Amino acid sequence: MAGHEAEVEQEILERITEMISEEHDLRDRLSARLVDERTEHARLVRLETELDQCWDLLRQRRARVAAGGDPDEAQARPASQVEHYLS
């Protein structure tokens, strides 16, 4: 199971890295006024929400492992829930 856990965690981390890269690119393009601000801003908001969900899922999985539980029981929570967490 440890191999599976590491594989799933790596997939989540890769997705997070991709989204962070896209977020930086969007912010750069917005600041350079190279794109339609309304459209890209909407995409940026969605991207930030997806990032929050991925980070939350990763934390859930790690917490389950630390508690001796099954990380595969962790589930992505709805945006409405993860968006109200405090850092």
C-alpha positions in Angstrom: 0.0 0.0 0.0 2.9 2.4 0.7 3.8 2.4 -3.0 0.2 3.2 -4.0 0.1 6.0 -1.4 3.3 7.6 -2.7 2.1 7.3 -6.3 -1.2 9.0 -5.5 0.5 11.7 -3.5 3.0 12.3 -6.4 0.1 12.7 -8.8 -1.6 15.3 -6.5 1.7 17.1 -6.2 2.3 17.1 -9.9 -1.2 18.6 -10.5 -0.5 21.2 -7.8 2.7 22.1 -9.6 1.0 22.4 -12.9 -1.7 24.7 -11.5 0.8 26.9 -9.7 2.7 27.3 -13.0 -0.6 28.1 -14.8 -1.5 30.6 -12.0 1.9 32.4 -12.4 1.5 32.5 -16.1 -2.0 33.9 -15.8 -0.9 36.6 -13.4 2.0 37.6 -15.7 -0.3 37.8 -18.7 -2.8 39.8 -16.7 -0.2 42.3 -15.5 1.2 42.7 -19.0 -2.4 43.2 -20.3 -1.9 40.4 -22.9 -5.2 38.8 -22.3 -8.8 39.7 -21.7 -8.9 40.6 -18.0 -12.4 39.4 -17.3 -11.9 35.9 -18.9 -8.5 35.3 -17.3 -9.6 36.6 -13.9 -12.5 34.1 -13.9 -10.0 31.3 -14.8 -7.7 32.5 -12.1 -10.4 32.3 -9.5 -11.3 28.8 -10.6 -7.7 27.8 -10.5 -7.2 29.1 -7.0 -10.2 27.1 -5.9 -8.9 23.9 -7.5 -5.5 24.5 -5.8 -7.2 24.8 -2.4 -9.0 21.6 -3.0 -5.9 19.7 -4.0 -3.9 21.0 -1.0 -6.8 20.0 1.2 -6.9 16.5 -0.3 -3.2 16.1 0.2 -3.4 17.2 3.9 -6.3 14.8 4.5 -4.4 11.9 3.0 -1.3 12.7 5.0 -3.3 13.1 8.2 -5.0 9.7 7.6 -1.5 8.0 7.1 -0.2 9.7 10.3 -3.2 8.4 12.2 -2.8 4.9 10.9 -5.8 5.2 8.6 -6.4 4.6 4.9 -5.5 7.6 2.8 -7.7 6.4 0.0 -10.7 7.2 2.2 -9.9 10.9 1.8 -12.1 12.7 -0.6 -12.0 16.1 -2.3 -14.2 18.4 -0.5 -16.5 20.9 -2.2 -15.1 24.4 -3.0 -17.6 25.9 -0.6 -16.0 24.1 2.3 -12.3 24.5 1.5 -12.6 28.2 0.5 -13.6 29.1 4.1 -10.5 27.6 5.8 -8.1 29.9 7.5 -4.4 29.6 6.7 
